[in-house]
Amino acid sequence: MMNKKQRGAEAERAVSFFLEEQGYRIIHRNYRCGQREVDIVAALDGLLVIVEVKRVDPQLSGVLPPVHPRQEERLRQAAEELLMQHPEFSEVRFDVALAQVLPDGSWHIRHLCDAFGTLH
């Protein structure tokens, strides 16, 4: 049986694969800067996209896990650092990907673009 960290890593891999299929280029996974961690940093059409991955509990499939205001602020701080490291981008979009493992072991991914604004 997988622990919480392993399940989270599996969800992030599934979301990364999903995003690549949609034309995104994955730049970083589990990007760390200080106390902040960004699950996935991707690029699409000249836009830097920060993706927060949330696992969805099959028993609570109608309930969307929240991104708390403190977490949003940490992601914005990380985005500012990423923009300095990647000057080829001038704008960041914040997305949320909901990942649910299905009974057959496959993943259902729901991608919410521009979940809480952009950063210029």
N, C-alpha and C positions, 0 to 999 in steps of 0.2 A: 504494500500500500504506500502511495506517495504522500509525503508530507506537504504542508502548505506552500513552502518555497518551491518544491519540485513541481507542484500543480501550477503555480504561477509561472514558472519558467516554460512549462509546456504550453500554457495559454499564450505567452508572448511569442513563442515559436510559431504557433498556429496563426496568430495575427500577423506576424512578419510575412509569412508565406502568403496569406490572403492579400496583404497590401502589395506585395511584389506582383501578384497576379493582376492587380488593378493598375499597375504601371508605376508604382512608387519605387524609389530607390532607397534602401535601408542604409543609413549612414552610421548609426550607433544603436546598439541594444544595451539596456541597463547602463546608460550614461550617468556617471557620478560626478558631482561637483559639490564638495563639502558635504552637508547633510542632505542634499537634494539628489534625487535619482529620477531619471526620465526613462520610462520603459522602452520607448522606441522613438528614435529621431529619424525622420525620413525626408525625402525631397520629391516634389512633384511639380513639374512645370515652373521651375524657378522659385518655388515656395518651400520654406522649411516647415515641416509639419511635426509637431510634438504629439505623440499618441500615448495616452494613459490607458493601460489595459486593465479591465475589470473582469474578473471571473463571475459568471452568473450561476447561482445555485439552481440546479434543476427543480428543486421543490419550490423555489420562489421565482420562477421564470418571468412573472409579470412585474417583478420589483427591480427597478434599476438602481444599482449601487451608486451612491453619490460621490461626487468629487467635492470634498470639503473646501471652503474658502481658504483655509491655511494651505492646503495642498495646491490649490490654484496659484496662490502667491509663490510657493516654492517652484512650481513649474515656470512661472513667469520669470523668476530670478534665474533659473537655469537657462531659459530661452535667451535672456540678455547675454549670458556668457557664451552660449552657442553662436549667437550672431557675431560676437567679437572673434570667435575662432573660425567662423565661416563667412567671411566678408562678401562672398558671392551671393549671399541672400540678404534681402532688405526687409523681409516680412516673415513673420511666424504665425502659423495657424495652430490652434489647439484642438485636437480631436480626442474622442473617447471610443475605444473599441470594446464591445461586450463579447466575451468569449464563453460559450457554453458547450461542455462536452456532452455529446449525445449518447444514448444507450449503446450504440454500435461502436463507440470510441472515436467517431469523427467529431469535428468541431462545427458549431454554428457560430458565425461571426456577424455581429451587427456593428457597423461602422457609423459613428455619429460625427460628421464633419462640422468644424467650427462650433464645438460644444460650448466654449466659453470665450469667444472672441479671438482677436488677432493682436499681434504686437508689431509695431512698425519701428 
